[in-house]
Amino acid sequence: IISERRNTAPYGAHGGERGKQGRNFWRTAKGDIKALGHRELLTVRKGDTIILETPGGGGWGRPTDVKK
């Protein structure tokens, strides 16, 4: 697995807030769940599941500047 924005949240621009960090997990066929880092080399077996939660995008502009 090679993934980004797991250790550092996506940045916001022009005062926007940061996005949410992504996460990676490995669920074995037995049901055990292990958190994975942003760079992993592993051997999976039949019945295992890899779960990739993608990071959220950073915001643009300060929330108080939004016009209604």
LUMFIMAR-377136 format. One line per 10 residues: their letters; for each residue x, y, z of N, C-alpha, C, O. Coordinates in steps of 0.05 Angstrom, whole numbers, plus 5000, padded with zeros to 4 digits. Atoms other than C-alpha are relative to their C-alpha. Last residue first. Layout:
! residues N
A> X/Y/Z/X/Y/Z/X/Y/Z/X/Y/Z | ...
//
This chain:
! residues 68
KKVDTPRGWG> 5025/5015/5002/4488/5669/5048/4982/5012/4980/4960/5002/4976 | 5024/4983/5002/4559/5694/5041/4976/4983/4996/4976/4963/4981 | 5020/5011/5018/4617/5651/5067/4975/5018/5000/4964/5024/5021 | 5002/4983/5024/4671/5694/5099/4979/4991/4980/4974/5004/4960 | 5014/4975/4993/4661/5664/5169/4997/5018/4976/4980/5037/4977 | 5029/5005/4998/4680/5594/5142/4983/5026/5006/4960/5028/4997 | 5009/5002/4973/4749/5621/5122/4970/4996/5001/4955/5009/4985 | 5011/4976/4988/4769/5607/5051/4990/4995/5028/4984/4972/5036 | 4991/4975/5014/4778/5541/5015/4986/5024/5013/4962/5026/5012 | 5019/4978/5007/4773/5477/5055/5012/5023/4986/5037/5026/4985
GGGPTELIIT> 4998/4976/4984/4819/5417/5054/4981/5021/4990/4973/5021/4967 | 4987/4977/5012/4796/5353/5020/5001/5024/5020/4982/5027/5036 | 5018/4979/5009/4778/5292/5061/5016/5024/4989/5039/5028/4997 | 5001/4975/4985/4826/5234/5065/4980/5019/4988/4973/5018/4964 | 4986/4978/5013/4808/5166/5036/4998/5026/5016/4978/5030/5029 | 5016/4977/4996/4789/5109/5082/5015/5024/4989/5035/5032/5000 | 4987/4975/5005/4822/5047/5054/4980/5023/5004/4962/5026/4987 | 5018/4977/4998/4799/4980/5082/5016/5026/4997/5034/5031/5013 | 4985/4975/4996/4837/4918/5061/4980/5023/4999/4965/5025/4980 | 5011/4976/5012/4798/4853/5071/5019/5024/5006/5028/5027/5029
DGKRVTLLER> 4991/4975/4987/4823/4783/5084/4988/5023/4985/4981/5021/4962 | 5018/4992/4978/4781/4724/5060/5008/5025/5015/4992/5036/5029 | 5028/5002/5008/4836/4692/5018/4982/5006/5024/4986/4995/5046 | 5010/5026/5006/4902/4714/5046/4971/5001/4992/4958/5021/4996 | 5027/5005/4991/4940/4779/5048/4992/4972/4991/5003/4961/4972 | 5011/5023/5015/5015/4787/5046/4972/4995/5010/4969/4989/5034 | 5012/5023/4985/5040/4854/5069/4990/4979/4981/4985/4984/4957 | 4996/5023/5017/5082/4914/5047/4990/4976/5016/5001/4970/5038 | 5001/5027/4988/5058/4978/5079/5006/4980/4978/4997/4983/4955 | 4983/5017/5018/5068/5053/5068/5001/4972/5013/5012/4969/5035
HGLAKIDGKA> 5004/4989/5027/5014/5100/5097/5017/4985/4980/5013/4987/4955 | 4988/4974/5006/5009/5059/5160/4996/5009/4972/4981/4996/4957 | 4976/5000/5018/4962/5002/5175/5010/5029/4997/4995/5048/5000 | 4996/4974/5013/4913/4992/5232/5026/4999/4985/5046/4988/4994 | 4974/4988/4995/4901/4918/5246/5001/5027/4985/4996/5028/4961 | 4996/4975/5015/4832/4886/5251/5026/5013/5010/5031/5016/5033 | 4982/4982/4986/4821/4813/5272/5005/5025/4982/5006/5022/4958 | 5014/4977/4989/4759/4782/5240/5018/5019/5016/5008/5040/5025 | 5008/5007/4973/4787/4712/5227/4985/5023/5014/4973/5019/5035 | 5024/5018/5003/4789/4727/5152/4989/4992/5027/4966/4985/5029
TRWFNRGQKG> 4994/5028/5007/4836/4784/5171/4974/4984/4997/4953/4992/5007 | 5017/5018/4985/4815/4857/5170/5006/4972/4990/5002/4966/4967 | 4999/5028/5010/4871/4903/5148/4983/4983/5018/4989/4980/5042 | 5003/5022/4982/4862/4978/5159/5001/4973/4985/4996/4972/4961 | 4999/5026/5013/4882/5043/5126/4998/4978/5021/5009/4980/5043 | 4992/5022/4984/4864/5114/5148/5000/4974/4984/4984/4971/4965 | 5009/5026/5009/4857/5182/5114/5010/4978/5019/5028/4983/5035 | 4980/5019/5008/4866/5248/5151/4987/4974/4991/4966/4966/5001 | 4996/5022/4982/4808/5297/5153/5021/4980/4989/5021/4975/4965 | 5017/5023/5005/4813/5362/5115/5006/4978/5021/5024/4982/5038
REGGHAGYPA> 4987/5024/5010/4846/5425/5143/4979/4978/4995/4958/4978/5008 | 4992/5020/4980/4806/5488/5151/5012/4976/4986/5007/4970/4963 | 5018/5023/4997/4804/5544/5099/5011/4979/5020/5035/4978/5024 | 5013/5000/4974/4843/5608/5112/4981/4977/5004/4968/4974/5025 | 5013/4974/4995/4861/5620/5039/4984/5000/5026/4961/5011/5026 | 4988/4977/5014/4877/5546/5028/4984/5026/5006/4959/5024/5010 | 5020/4982/5012/4865/5485/5071/5014/5023/4987/5038/5028/4993 | 5001/4972/4991/4916/5431/5083/4977/5015/4987/4966/5006/4966 | 4999/4982/5023/4905/5356/5076/4997/5029/5009/4980/5035/5026 | 5026/4994/5013/4917/5323/5144/5004/5018/4975/5023/5034/4975
TNRRESII> 5006/4972/5000/4986/5296/5160/4974/5005/4985/4971/4995/4963 | 4986/4988/4977/5003/5225/5179/4994/5029/5003/4993/5040/5026 | 5007/5016/4977/4952/5189/5134/5013/5012/5025/5001/5010/5047 | 5018/4985/4981/4953/5242/5079/4989/4982/5022/4967/4985/5031 | 4992/4974/4989/4984/5196/5027/4979/5011/5019/4956/5001/5020 | 5022/4981/4998/4979/5123/5006/5011/5025/5014/5031/5025/5028 | 4987/4974/5000/5026/5069/4982/4977/5020/5000/4963/5023/4981 | 5017/4977/5000/5000/5000/5000/5018/5024/5000/5037/5026/5016
//
